[in-house]
C-alpha cells in the first residue's frame, strides 16, 4: 500500500488534459451522511488533503428531508447530478438509511446519473482516497477501488 | 365477509393507504417511544412525514390501477421519510405495486402474492431474515396468513402480523442501529415490526369497508 500513497491514481498514466486541451472529465464523488455538517466537512477535508492536484467534483448530501439528521433521496439525487461530468459518479455513504436509500435509488434507475455507483468504503478515509484518485484522472472503477481499499488502512 | 376471490380496485388500495396514514398519525408517539428504547427515536415522526406525503400525492393524482397507486405511494416514502423505514417501506409498496401490474381490478390472491414479492424485496434490500427483530417479523407472518386464505384472510393477516410484532420482544436485534445494543435489545418490541402490523390492520379495515 505504501507505494500507492505516492501514486494514488491506479493506472497512473491518465493524462490531466485531453488531446484538445480541454479539462478531462473527472469522476464525481457524492458523500452521503445522516448529518449535513459531516457530509460537507468530509467533502472539504477530502478536497483539502488532495490539494496540489486539480480538484475533483465533490458534493456532500447530508441530513434528512426535514433538515435534521437523516437521509434525503432528493439531496442525493441533486448532488449526484451536480458532480456528474460524464465520467461516472462514486457515492460513499455512512450507514443505515444512507445505504438503503442509495441502493433503492440505483434500483429505481431514474433518479441518479446513469453511471452512478454505490461504493463500499468507509466514509472519511474512503472519501479522501476517492478524491485523490479522481483528481489524478482515475476512472470510476479505479476511484471505487481506491475508496474500497481504505478499509484496509490499518492504524495500529 | 371478504375472501381472496373478491376483487380489489384502486379505491380499495387508496383506502388502505389513507387508513394506514391515519393509524401512523395516531400511533406516532408509541412508535417513537418504542424507537427511543432501541433506536434513534424518530420512527413515529419519520413515518408520519412519509405517510402525510403519500396522502398528499394521492390527493393530486389518482391512478386507476391498484399497482400504480402502490408505486406512487412507495416513491413518496422513499423521498420523504428520511430514515431506513423510507427505502424499506418504499420498496415494499413499490415492488408489490409492480408485481400487480396494470390491472384495474385484482383478486385478494393476487394481492397476497404481490405482497410476498414486496416482502421478499424488503428482506433482500435490508439483508435481514425472520427472527432478526425487524419489520420482517410482522410482514412475513402477515403475508403468509393472508395467502393461506380461509374465511377471514384479512383479519387473519392482521392477527398474525400483530402476533409477529409482539414476538419480537424477546428477540435480540441483528440488524440496524438496535443491533449495536446486543443483549440489551432483548425485552423491547421492535418499532418496525409494530408499524408493519399497522399496515395489515389498515388493510383489513379498508377491505371490510367495502
HADDOCK unambig.tbl for C-alpha pairs under 7 A between the chains (distance, minus, plus):
assign (segid A and resid 64 and name CA) (segid B and resid 82 and name CA) 4.90 0.50 0.50
assign (segid A and resid 65 and name CA) (segid B and resid 80 and name CA) 5.87 0.50 0.50
assign (segid A and resid 65 and name CA) (segid B and resid 82 and name CA) 5.77 0.50 0.50
assign (segid A and resid 70 and name CA) (segid B and resid 82 and name CA) 4.97 0.50 0.50
assign (segid A and resid 70 and name CA) (segid B and resid 83 and name CA) 5.66 0.50 0.50
assign (segid A and resid 71 and name CA) (segid B and resid 82 and name CA) 4.64 0.50 0.50
assign (segid A and resid 71 and name CA) (segid B and resid 83 and name CA) 6.20 0.50 0.50
assign (segid A and resid 72 and name CA) (segid B and resid 79 and name CA) 6.47 0.50 0.50
assign (segid A and resid 72 and name CA) (segid B and resid 82 and name CA) 5.64 0.50 0.50
assign (segid A and resid 73 and name CA) (segid B and resid 78 and name CA) 6.92 0.50 0.50
assign (segid A and resid 73 and name CA) (segid B and resid 79 and name CA) 5.15 0.50 0.50
assign (segid A and resid 74 and name CA) (segid B and resid 79 and name CA) 6.47 0.50 0.50
assign (segid A and resid 96 and name CA) (segid B and resid 84 and name CA) 6.06 0.50 0.50
assign (segid A and resid 96 and name CA) (segid B and resid 176 and name CA) 6.44 0.50 0.50
assign (segid A and resid 97 and name CA) (segid B and resid 83 and name CA) 5.19 0.50 0.50
assign (segid A and resid 97 and name CA) (segid B and resid 84 and name CA) 3.91 0.50 0.50
assign (segid A and resid 100 and name CA) (segid B and resid 84 and name CA) 6.59 0.50 0.50
assign (segid A and resid 100 and name CA) (segid B and resid 87 and name CA) 6.00 0.50 0.50
assign (segid A and resid 100 and name CA) (segid B and resid 125 and name CA) 6.97 0.50 0.50
assign (segid A and resid 101 and name CA) (segid B and resid 87 and name CA) 5.40 0.50 0.50
assign (segid A and resid 104 and name CA) (segid B and resid 87 and name CA) 6.32 0.50 0.50
